[in-house]
Amino acid sequence: MCKSITFDANGKMEYAGTQAQNFLATNSYKINFIPELIINNPNGVSMNTDNVIVTTKLYLKNGKFFSDAQSNPNYLTCSELCQITYQPSCCINGPIKILSNSISTRIIPLGKGNVFRNFILTAGDNANSEWLLDYFYSPQAFGSALAPGLTSVSQFEYFRFDRVSGTAPGYAQIEWGHNSGVTNPANLTVARWSGSMWEDAGNIGIQGNSDSGNVASSTMTSFGYVALASTDNQQLPVELSSFNVGTNRNNVTLSWATTHELNNSGFEIERKSTLDSN
């Protein structure tokens, strides 16, 4: 029979190893509640169990906390009163569940690999609600259809912002970085995938510049996945100022110049045969 480990009100658990560690239940013991959880391992801690609630404080002191919602629903839950604090380059790499029962704002440090993004969640009323958050540094593959008013949506990254229970409205404040492809912050907004298209979730405030910043949505009552979007055409990652072709007998020389490059590692040149009809 599985036994539960019970902490007193001031109890804490710290993972302070130097090799990657696992947070898991055994056949004999199960942890349901932890007042304070400290992640202090430069090689990270992986969540290999579920239904663990941190009630007072989650402190990401050193390293990353890895969780998973794909193969197994192994993620941490932070209670309504849980404070989340963190040091630079520390994050939750995977999903995390946040509980709310009041109008409140939480900063949740998310990340994938060496990319870190804060998600600022604001619950809009006092209804008991549960939120599931995650970050993906990869192109979204839901679709490219845009609602009127939007001209583009990020192909660099996106977030999961789900209300899995409850009725509270919510606000999403999402970050961008130097590797987000942002060139015109003034026209950014938050977009939500409706299931068939990206819809404008609004913009009630923007902070930052093209290298870093955040944008806050309007009140949301429908959730799912959100991403940075624009109400105008953001500048392309590479902008050419000239492109020239020259010939010398059987040789062809190409030359070009750019006025703007963002996260560009180089150029690929392709040649088409005159016999190719495609």
LOTI-299319 format. One record per residue: residue number from 0; x negated, z negated, y negated of N, C-alpha, C in turn. Coordinates in pm, whole numbers. Layout:
R;NUM;X;Z;Y;X;Z;Y;X;Z;Y
...
//
This chain:
R;0;-85;0;119;0;0;0;-88;0;-125
R;1;-52;81;-221;-132;93;-344;-103;-25;-436
R;2;-207;-92;-481;-194;-205;-571;-223;-162;-713
R;3;-162;-229;-811;-184;-198;-951;-283;-294;-1011
R;4;-372;-242;-1096;-464;-324;-1172;-401;-354;-1307
R;5;-392;-481;-1344;-328;-521;-1468;-431;-579;-1564
R;6;-433;-531;-1688;-521;-582;-1792;-447;-683;-1878
R;7;-519;-778;-1937;-455;-863;-2035;-445;-787;-2168
R;8;-388;-848;-2268;-357;-778;-2393;-482;-726;-2464
R;9;-597;-790;-2443;-721;-750;-2509;-817;-679;-2413
R;10;-765;-638;-2300;-850;-576;-2200;-898;-438;-2242
R;11;-1012;-397;-2188;-1065;-265;-2217;-1139;-211;-2096
R;12;-1147;-79;-2090;-1225;-11;-1986;-1317;87;-2055
R;13;-1447;85;-2021;-1544;175;-2082;-1616;254;-1973
R;14;-1618;386;-1991;-1698;472;-1906;-1829;497;-1979
R;15;-1938;441;-1926;-2066;443;-1997;-2178;494;-1908
R;16;-2147;588;-1820;-2250;643;-1731;-2336;747;-1801
R;17;-2435;797;-1729;-2520;905;-1780;-2500;1034;-1703
R;18;-2427;1028;-1592;-2385;1146;-1519;-2234;1157;-1529
R;19;-2181;1279;-1511;-2037;1300;-1522;-1961;1202;-1433
R;20;-1854;1144;-1489;-1774;1046;-1416;-1631;1094;-1400
R;21;-1562;1036;-1302;-1421;1066;-1277;-1337;942;-1299
R;22;-1225;962;-1363;-1126;856;-1382;-1017;884;-1279
R;23;-1015;808;-1169;-922;839;-1063;-870;712;-997
R;24;-755;731;-934;-699;623;-854;-751;634;-711
R;25;-765;522;-645;-804;523;-504;-678;502;-420
R;26;-698;500;-290;-583;477;-201;-533;334;-213
R;27;-617;246;-269;-579;105;-273;-537;56;-411
R;28;-591;121;-518;-567;68;-652;-518;178;-746
R;29;-431;138;-837;-374;231;-935;-368;161;-1070
R;30;-414;231;-1175;-406;177;-1311;-291;245;-1383
R;31;-200;167;-1439;-87;224;-1512;-104;209;-1664
R;32;-159;95;-1708;-173;70;-1851;-313;18;-1882
R;33;-373;68;-1989;-502;19;-2037;-488;-9;-2186
R;34;-514;-131;-2231;-506;-157;-2376;-606;-72;-2455
R;35;-732;-68;-2409;-834;9;-2482;-920;86;-2383
R;36;-934;216;-2407;-1016;302;-2323;-1128;360;-2409
R;37;-1254;345;-2364;-1370;394;-2437;-1442;497;-2350
R;38;-1462;616;-2405;-1539;720;-2339;-1678;721;-2403
R;39;-1779;684;-2324;-1915;669;-2376;-2012;728;-2275
R;40;-1992;856;-2244;-2074;925;-2145;-2106;1064;-2198
R;41;-2233;1096;-2226;-2267;1225;-2285;-2232;1344;-2196
R;42;-2215;1320;-2065;-2179;1428;-1973;-2031;1431;-1940
R;43;-1954;1343;-2003;-1809;1352;-1995;-1745;1275;-1882
R;44;-1615;1255;-1898;-1531;1186;-1800;-1412;1275;-1769
R;45;-1383;1295;-1641;-1271;1380;-1599;-1156;1295;-1548
R;46;-1037;1332;-1590;-914;1262;-1551;-864;1321;-1420
R;47;-869;1242;-1312;-824;1291;-1182;-707;1212;-1128
R;48;-628;1157;-1219;-505;1089;-1181;-406;1108;-1294
R;49;-286;1059;-1279;-185;1078;-1383;-116;945;-1413
R;50;-25;950;-1510;59;834;-1545;-22;713;-1589
R;51;-132;737;-1661;-209;628;-1719;-182;627;-1870
R;52;-136;513;-1921;-100;501;-2062;-198;409;-2132
R;53;-257;458;-2241;-342;375;-2326;-252;316;-2435
R;54;-248;184;-2445;-148;120;-2530;-197;85;-2670
R;55;-329;63;-2687;-378;14;-2816;-479;108;-2881
R;56;-583;151;-2805;-688;230;-2868;-755;322;-2766
R;57;-773;447;-2806;-856;542;-2733;-975;575;-2824
R;58;-1096;542;-2778;-1216;562;-2859;-1307;660;-2787
R;59;-1323;779;-2845;-1417;879;-2792;-1550;856;-2863
R;60;-1632;773;-2802;-1757;728;-2864;-1871;826;-2842
R;61;-1874;884;-2722;-1981;977;-2687;-1934;1062;-2570
R;62;-1935;1193;-2588;-1894;1281;-2479;-1749;1324;-2487
R;63;-1709;1401;-2386;-1575;1460;-2384;-1491;1398;-2272
R;64;-1361;1403;-2294;-1266;1358;-2193;-1193;1481;-2141
R;65;-1212;1512;-2012;-1155;1634;-1953;-1025;1601;-1881
R;66;-922;1679;-1911;-794;1662;-1844;-743;1799;-1801
R;67;-636;1801;-1720;-591;1925;-1659;-441;1923;-1644
R;68;-377;2034;-1683;-232;2046;-1663;-199;2169;-1581
R;69;-300;2240;-1532;-275;2363;-1460;-259;2337;-1310
R;70;-367;2295;-1243;-358;2269;-1100;-288;2137;-1069
R;71;-313;2037;-1155;-250;1905;-1138;-215;1850;-1276
R;72;-106;1776;-1286;-69;1717;-1416;-151;1593;-1447
R;73;-283;1610;-1458;-372;1497;-1478;-411;1488;-1625
R;74;-337;1411;-1701;-372;1390;-1840;-333;1249;-1882
R;75;-393;1208;-1991;-374;1075;-2044;-252;1071;-2135
R;76;-189;954;-2145;-79;933;-2238;-118;825;-2337
R;77;-99;853;-2466;-122;752;-2570;13;700;-2617
R;78;29;569;-2615;156;508;-2651;183;522;-2801
R;79;300;474;-2842;340;483;-2982;243;410;-3075
R;80;180;305;-3028;92;223;-3112;-56;253;-3091
R;81;-87;345;-3004;-226;373;-2971;-298;445;-3086
R;82;-412;391;-3128;-496;455;-3229;-602;538;-3159
R;83;-623;659;-3209;-725;747;-3152;-839;759;-3253
R;84;-958;718;-3213;-1075;730;-3299;-1182;807;-3222
R;85;-1274;872;-3296;-1371;958;-3229;-1492;979;-3317
R;86;-1603;1011;-3251;-1727;1048;-3317;-1740;1201;-3317
R;87;-1825;1255;-3405;-1844;1401;-3407;-1884;1454;-3270
R;88;-1835;1574;-3239;-1863;1643;-3113;-1802;1574;-2992
R;89;-1710;1481;-3014;-1634;1420;-2905;-1491;1473;-2913
R;90;-1431;1501;-2797;-1297;1559;-2801;-1227;1539;-2667
R;91;-1101;1575;-2666;-1022;1583;-2544;-1018;1729;-2504
R;92;-1081;1761;-2392;-1091;1898;-2342;-980;1918;-2239
R;93;-863;1951;-2288;-745;1963;-2201;-626;1897;-2266
R;94;-515;1886;-2194;-393;1832;-2254;-394;1681;-2268
R;95;-316;1633;-2363;-292;1490;-2382;-148;1471;-2425
R;96;-86;1364;-2376;52;1334;-2414;53;1222;-2518
R;97;133;1242;-2622;145;1145;-2731;290;1098;-2738
R;98;311;967;-2744;445;910;-2758;468;872;-2904
R;99;592;889;-2951;627;849;-3087;766;788;-3089
R;100;785;692;-3181;918;634;-3203;939;600;-3350
R;101;860;666;-3436;872;643;-3580;813;764;-3652
R;102;840;771;-3783;776;874;-3864;629;839;-3875
R;103;545;916;-3813;403;880;-3804;319;1005;-3793
R;104;191;992;-3829;96;1101;-3822;-23;1060;-3738
R;105;-63;1144;-3644;-179;1116;-3560;-276;1235;-3568
R;106;-405;1205;-3571;-508;1308;-3564;-563;1306;-3422
R;107;-552;1419;-3353;-595;1428;-3214;-711;1526;-3205
R;108;-831;1480;-3165;-947;1569;-3156;-944;1649;-3025
R;109;-917;1777;-3035;-912;1864;-2920;-1034;1956;-2918
R;110;-1058;2022;-2807;-1170;2114;-2801;-1178;2187;-2669
R;111;-1256;2294;-2670;-1292;2368;-2549;-1439;2409;-2563
R;112;-1519;2375;-2462;-1661;2407;-2470;-1723;2335;-2589
R;113;-1788;2414;-2675;-1850;2357;-2795;-1770;2386;-2920
R;114;-1643;2415;-2904;-1554;2440;-3018;-1460;2321;-3030
R;115;-1452;2264;-3150;-1373;2143;-3173;-1268;2170;-3281
R;116;-1144;2129;-3255;-1036;2147;-3350;-948;2021;-3351
R;117;-925;1966;-3469;-828;1857;-3481;-688;1914;-3488
R;118;-597;1848;-3419;-454;1880;-3431;-389;1757;-3494
R;119;-323;1778;-3606;-258;1666;-3675;-108;1675;-3648
R;120;-58;1578;-3574;83;1574;-3534;158;1475;-3620
R;121;268;1519;-3678;357;1429;-3751;494;1433;-3685
R;122;539;1318;-3637;676;1307;-3585;770;1283;-3702
R;123;882;1357;-3705;965;1359;-3824;1073;1253;-3833
R;124;1099;1179;-3725;1197;1070;-3735;1167;964;-3630
R;125;1259;867;-3615;1235;750;-3530;1279;767;-3385
R;126;1321;886;-3347;1366;907;-3209;1250;896;-3112
R;127;1273;831;-2998;1171;825;-2894;1142;967;-2844
R;128;1019;1010;-2856;983;1147;-2819;846;1148;-2754
R;129;824;1251;-2673;696;1271;-2607;645;1410;-2642
R;130;515;1418;-2676;454;1543;-2719;336;1575;-2629
R;131;322;1702;-2593;209;1746;-2512;127;1845;-2594
R;132;-1;1814;-2612;-89;1894;-2697;-207;1946;-2617
R;133;-253;2066;-2653;-372;2124;-2590;-426;2232;-2683
R;134;-553;2269;-2662;-619;2371;-2744;-686;2473;-2655
R;135;-683;2600;-2696;-742;2709;-2619;-825;2796;-2713
R;136;-954;2805;-2684;-1038;2895;-2761;-1053;3025;-2684
R;137;-948;3105;-2689;-943;3234;-2621;-827;3313;-2682
R;138;-827;3445;-2668;-717;3524;-2724;-586;3489;-2655
R;139;-479;3474;-2731;-348;3451;-2670;-302;3580;-2602
R;140;-228;3564;-2492;-183;3681;-2416;-31;3684;-2403
R;141;39;3611;-2492;185;3607;-2483;247;3738;-2529
R;142;197;3794;-2637;252;3917;-2691;206;3940;-2833
R;143;235;4059;-2883;189;4097;-3017;305;4118;-3115
R;144;429;4102;-3068;543;4124;-3157;545;4017;-3266
R;145;566;4061;-3390;565;3971;-3505;700;3974;-3575
R;146;750;3856;-3612;873;3849;-3690;846;3899;-3832
R;147;950;3942;-3903;931;3987;-4041;861;3881;-4125
R;148;767;3926;-4207;691;3835;-4291;551;3808;-4240
R;149;528;3825;-4110;396;3807;-4052;329;3943;-4035
R;150;200;3948;-4062;126;4073;-4045;22;4064;-3934
R;151;-17;3943;-3895;-115;3928;-3787;-111;3785;-3735
R;152;-159;3769;-3613;-171;3637;-3552;-310;3626;-3491
R;153;-365;3508;-3486;-502;3489;-3441;-523;3542;-3300
R;154;-632;3613;-3281;-675;3653;-3148;-800;3576;-3105
R;155;-825;3465;-3173;-939;3381;-3141;-899;3254;-3067
R;156;-783;3194;-3103;-750;3062;-3051;-601;3035;-3071
R;157;-551;2935;-2998;-414;2890;-3015;-401;2750;-2959
R;158;-285;2687;-2985;-260;2548;-2945;-130;2539;-2866
R;159;-122;2443;-2778;7;2405;-2718;62;2288;-2798
R;160;186;2300;-2839;255;2195;-2916;396;2186;-2860
R;161;411;2102;-2758;538;2090;-2687;598;1952;-2709
R;162;728;1948;-2733;801;1822;-2727;866;1820;-2590
R;163;813;1738;-2499;859;1742;-2360;979;1652;-2337
R;164;1004;1560;-2431;1128;1482;-2425;1157;1428;-2564
R;165;1283;1390;-2587;1321;1336;-2716;1379;1441;-2809
R;166;1411;1398;-2931;1479;1486;-3027;1411;1492;-3162
R;167;1299;1424;-3181;1236;1419;-3312;1185;1557;-3354
R;168;1207;1595;-3480;1140;1715;-3532;992;1686;-3548
R;169;912;1789;-3566;769;1767;-3578;703;1864;-3673
R;170;586;1827;-3718;503;1913;-3803;370;1935;-3731
R;171;321;2058;-3733;191;2090;-3675;94;2123;-3787
R;172;-16;2051;-3792;-123;2082;-3887;-244;2120;-3804
R;173;-283;2248;-3810;-387;2298;-3721;-511;2341;-3800
R;174;-625;2322;-3737;-753;2350;-3801;-805;2489;-3766
R;175;-893;2539;-3852;-974;2655;-3817;-1120;2623;-3848
R;176;-1210;2705;-3794;-1353;2688;-3819;-1418;2819;-3855
R;177;-1551;2819;-3864;-1623;2940;-3903;-1607;3052;-3800
R;178;-1569;3015;-3676;-1554;3113;-3569;-1407;3145;-3541
R;179;-1321;3126;-3640;-1178;3153;-3623;-1134;3288;-3678
R;180;-1223;3360;-3745;-1187;3490;-3800;-1107;3485;-3927
R;181;-1108;3371;-3997;-1031;3357;-4121;-1113;3411;-4238
R;182;-1052;3499;-4316;-1119;3551;-4435;-1037;3531;-4562
R;183;-908;3504;-4548;-822;3485;-4665;-730;3366;-4641
R;184;-781;3244;-4658;-701;3125;-4626;-571;3113;-4704
R;185;-567;3166;-4824;-449;3148;-4909;-322;3204;-4847
R;186;-335;3301;-4756;-217;3364;-4697;-194;3323;-4551
R;187;-256;3213;-4510;-235;3164;-4373;-102;3091;-4361
R;188;-51;3091;-4239;69;3014;-4205;57;2975;-4058
R;189;147;2891;-4010;154;2856;-3869;260;2942;-3803
R;190;225;3003;-3691;320;3084;-3616;350;3018;-3483
R;191;475;3034;-3436;516;2981;-3306;565;3094;-3217
R;192;522;3092;-3091;567;3192;-2996;707;3154;-2947
R;193;805;3241;-2972;944;3212;-2939;982;3249;-2797
R;194;893;3318;-2729;924;3372;-2597;931;3522;-2601
R;195;955;3578;-2720;960;3723;-2735;879;3774;-2854
R;196;849;3684;-2949;771;3724;-3065;711;3602;-3132
R;197;615;3628;-3220;558;3522;-3303;644;3508;-3429
R;198;691;3385;-3452;776;3357;-3567;703;3267;-3666
R;199;733;3281;-3793;670;3202;-3897;725;3060;-3895
R;200;638;2962;-3866;679;2821;-3867;653;2756;-4002
R;201;608;2835;-4098;597;2785;-4234;459;2736;-4271
R;202;445;2711;-4398;320;2663;-4456;356;2573;-4573
R;203;334;2442;-4556;363;2348;-4665;235;2295;-4729
R;204;120;2350;-4684;-5;2309;-4744;-124;2366;-4673
R;205;-223;2412;-4750;-348;2465;-4696;-464;2392;-4762
R;206;-562;2354;-4680;-684;2294;-4732;-803;2368;-4673
R;207;-907;2392;-4753;-1029;2447;-4699;-1063;2584;-4751
R;208;-1159;2648;-4683;-1206;2781;-4718;-1216;2864;-4591
R;209;-1281;2980;-4598;-1285;3068;-4482;-1365;3008;-4365
R;210;-1452;2912;-4393;-1533;2852;-4286;-1465;2737;-4214
R;211;-1379;2664;-4283;-1312;2551;-4220;-1193;2508;-4306
R;212;-1094;2451;-4241;-977;2403;-4314;-861;2379;-4220
R;213;-743;2355;-4275;-624;2339;-4193;-501;2382;-4270
R;214;-399;2415;-4196;-272;2457;-4253;-161;2379;-4182
R;215;-61;2333;-4259;48;2252;-4205;176;2334;-4201
R;216;247;2323;-4091;375;2394;-4076;485;2324;-4153
R;217;597;2393;-4167;720;2329;-4212;776;2246;-4096
R;218;890;2181;-4117;954;2105;-4010;987;2198;-3894
R;219;949;2157;-3773;978;2236;-3654;1073;2161;-3563
R;220;1171;2234;-3509;1263;2177;-3411;1255;2251;-3277
R;221;1183;2362;-3275;1153;2434;-3151;1002;2438;-3137
R;222;955;2428;-3011;812;2408;-2991;761;2503;-2883
R;223;639;2481;-2840;578;2566;-2739;432;2589;-2770
R;224;399;2711;-2815;262;2745;-2852;257;2789;-2997
R;225;152;2746;-3067;137;2779;-3208;-3;2835;-3231
R;226;-14;2913;-3339;-144;2973;-3372;-149;3000;-3521
R;227;-269;3021;-3571;-285;3067;-3708;-230;3208;-3720
R;228;-164;3233;-3831;-111;3367;-3858;-126;3394;-4006
R;229;-103;3518;-4043;-119;3558;-4183;2;3633;-4231
R;230;29;3617;-4360;137;3693;-4424;81;3814;-4497
R;231;-50;3840;-4481;-109;3966;-4527;-213;4005;-4424
R;232;-277;4117;-4443;-378;4162;-4349;-511;4093;-4377
R;233;-551;4005;-4286;-682;3942;-4298;-789;4049;-4285
R;234;-900;4029;-4352;-1010;4123;-4347;-1059;4136;-4204
R;235;-1095;4261;-4163;-1145;4283;-4030;-1281;4217;-4013
R;236;-1316;4179;-3888;-1445;4113;-3867;-1565;4195;-3914
R;237;-1555;4330;-3904;-1662;4418;-3952;-1601;4523;-4044
R;238;-1655;4535;-4162;-1608;4635;-4257;-1723;4730;-4291
R;239;-1705;4860;-4262;-1807;4961;-4288;-1801;5007;-4432
R;240;-1920;5025;-4492;-1926;5086;-4626;-1968;5232;-4619
R;241;-2038;5270;-4510;-2075;5411;-4492;-2101;5438;-4346
R;242;-2083;5563;-4306;-2112;5607;-4170;-2154;5753;-4177
R;243;-2277;5784;-4133;-2332;5919;-4147;-2383;5971;-4014
R;244;-2369;6102;-3997;-2415;6170;-3877;-2509;6282;-3917
R;245;-2624;6289;-3855;-2720;6395;-3880;-2768;6456;-3750
R;246;-2810;6583;-3753;-2860;6651;-3634;-2999;6706;-3659
R;247;-3079;6705;-3554;-3212;6765;-3557;-3234;6831;-3422
R;248;-3208;6964;-3419;-3208;7039;-3293;-3107;6977;-3197
R;249;-3156;6920;-3085;-3062;6865;-2986;-3039;6715;-3001
R;250;-3091;6660;-3107;-3077;6516;-3129;-2974;6487;-3237
R;251;-2903;6379;-3219;-2803;6335;-3315;-2844;6197;-3366
R;252;-2844;6181;-3497;-2878;6053;-3558;-2756;5994;-3626
R;253;-2724;5871;-3590;-2613;5800;-3652;-2670;5689;-3740
R;254;-2613;5673;-3858;-2653;5563;-3946;-2531;5508;-4015
R;255;-2529;5376;-4034;-2415;5315;-4101;-2458;5189;-4173
R;256;-2376;5143;-4262;-2398;5020;-4336;-2268;4943;-4342
R;257;-2277;4811;-4349;-2158;4727;-4355;-2159;4644;-4483
R;258;-2040;4612;-4529;-2027;4523;-4643;-1986;4383;-4600
R;259;-1941;4369;-4472;-1893;4238;-4425;-1901;4235;-4274
R;260;-1958;4128;-4219;-1960;4106;-4075;-1930;3960;-4047
R;261;-1841;3934;-3950;-1805;3798;-3910;-1815;3787;-3759
R;262;-1905;3699;-3712;-1922;3676;-3568;-1948;3806;-3492
R;263;-2030;3894;-3549;-2059;4021;-3487;-2196;4015;-3421
R;264;-2202;4039;-3289;-2329;4031;-3217;-2397;4166;-3204
R;265;-2333;4277;-3245;-2395;4408;-3235;-2292;4519;-3229
R;266;-2338;4638;-3200;-2251;4755;-3195;-2273;4829;-3064
R;267;-2168;4889;-3012;-2176;4975;-2895;-2142;5118;-2936
R;268;-2219;5214;-2891;-2198;5355;-2924;-2155;5428;-2797
R;269;-2045;5499;-2805;-1995;5576;-2691;-1999;5725;-2726
R;270;-2025;5807;-2627;-2030;5951;-2647;-1926;6018;-2560
R;271;-1859;6116;-2615;-1756;6189;-2542;-1804;6331;-2516
R;272;-1790;6376;-2393;-1830;6512;-2356;-1731;6611;-2414
R;273;-1782;6729;-2451;-1692;6834;-2503;-1603;6889;-2394
R;274;-1637;6859;-2266;-1553;6905;-2156;-1441;6806;-2125
R;275;-1446;6689;-2189;-1345;6587;-2166;-1222;6617;-2250
R;276;-1110;6643;-2186;-987;6680;-2258;-908;6560;-2304
R;277;-946;6438;-2260;-870;6317;-2298;-914;6267;-2434
//
